[in-house]
Amino acid sequence: GLVSVNVGNVSAGTDIGLDSAGNITALDLTAGGTVVAAAGGDADLGNVTSGGGQDVVLGAGGNLTTGSVDSAGNIDLTAGGNVVTADLTAALALTLSAGGDSSVNDVSATDATFTDLGTANFYGIVAVPTITVTSSDINVAAGASLGVFGRSEERRVGPACRSRWSPHH
């Protein structure tokens, strides 16, 4: 049969790499450098943190489930099945690809790309300057939002609606 990896909390001053043809189950992964986890089956991870400007790259042939992911660089999440995460914070870009559905909470990055064969589910605030979503359906839960905070309503709606937002009316 396939060999699976099952570990508790893993902390390293440099990089962390987990690779299994089977499943990967881990509690929190905290690295001073890059975090890479690749599972042929499912990956079920706690909170994942990279340091030193390095990336977090997590992949699963089956489903990928994580707690919060905090990357000093990019975040790259890929699964043949569903991707389910808590908050995602990247100093640079976020890329999420799911062969099924994806579900994310709060997202912060310079750029975010979501590609799902199923439904892209957003349960938190996605505050990213450039967001690209390619999916069969999008679900934005009550209280959730896709967009950037700090822009004026006038600029978001465009010049055609400018007079409606004028403070002089």
Salt bridges, closest charged atoms under 4 A:
GLU153 OE1 - ARG156 NH2 2.43
GLU154 OE2 - ARG162 NH1 3.25
